[in-house]
C-alpha cells in the first residue's frame, strides 16, 4: 500500500500536516496538494484542534511544484487544470497555520510557506523563487506575497535571478519569524502553535482575518473591518470569561463560544 503524500497527525489542541514525498524533496504534485487541502479541512472541522503546524523534512520543506506534471503541458491545459489555485485554498484556512521549514524552501514550496501565518525556520533553510531558471515565473503568489513582505527591489532580485537566500537573511527581511537550530525547528513551531491554541478561538480567528485584511484593502477599509470584528467579540462568552479572569487574576478557561 502506497504511503500518503501528506501525513496528518492530531496532538490536540494542535494538528500537524507533514509533506511526505522525500524522494523528490516534497515536490508539490496535484495529488499532494489535494491531500494537503483534505488534511486542512479535517483539522478545520475538528473542534479539538485550535492551531495547525505544516512541515516537511529536515532536508526539504519543499523544493517546489512538480515540474514533471507541467513540462509537456500546453497553455490551455495549464489553465484548465488551474493547479496553482490550490495554493489559494491553503491561504483561506481559518485556523492559525504555522510553517516549520528546513532545508530547501523553493518555488511553490516557498509560496506555500508564505500562505501560512507564521514561519519558524531551521538555520539550514534556504529560500528562493527559482522558476526563472526553467523558463517560467512564480505563479502561486510569489511575485505578490514576496513583494509585499520584502519590497519591490529585493523581490525583483530574487524573482529575476532565481537566487536563494539563507534563513538568517530571510529573518532580516521579515520573511520568517524565528530561526533556530535544525534539531529544534519543529518543536519550536509546535511551541508557537500551542501558545496560540491556548487563546480564545473566536478572538484568534477574528484577529487573523483582520491582519490578513491589511494586505488586501485600504487602511480605511481595514480599520473598519478591525473595528467591527472587535465589537463582534463582545457577543462571545470568551470575552466575558477573559475579562473576568483578568480582573480576578486567574487563568481564563476559553470555550470557543
Buried (B, 14 or more C-beta within 10 A) or exposed (E): EEEBBBBBEEEEBBBBBBBBBEEBBBBBBBBBBBBBBEBBEBBBEBEEBBBBBBBBBBBBBBBBBBBEBBEEEEEEEBEEBEBBEBBEBBBEBEBBBBBBBBBBBBBBBBBBBBBBBBBBBBBBBBBBBBBBEEEEEBBBBBBBBBBBBBEEEBBBEBBEEBBBBBBEBBBEBEBBBBBBEBEBBBEBBBBBBBEBBEBBBBBBBBBBEBEBBBEEEEEEEBBEBBEEBBEEBEEBEBBEBBEEBEEEEEEBEBEBE
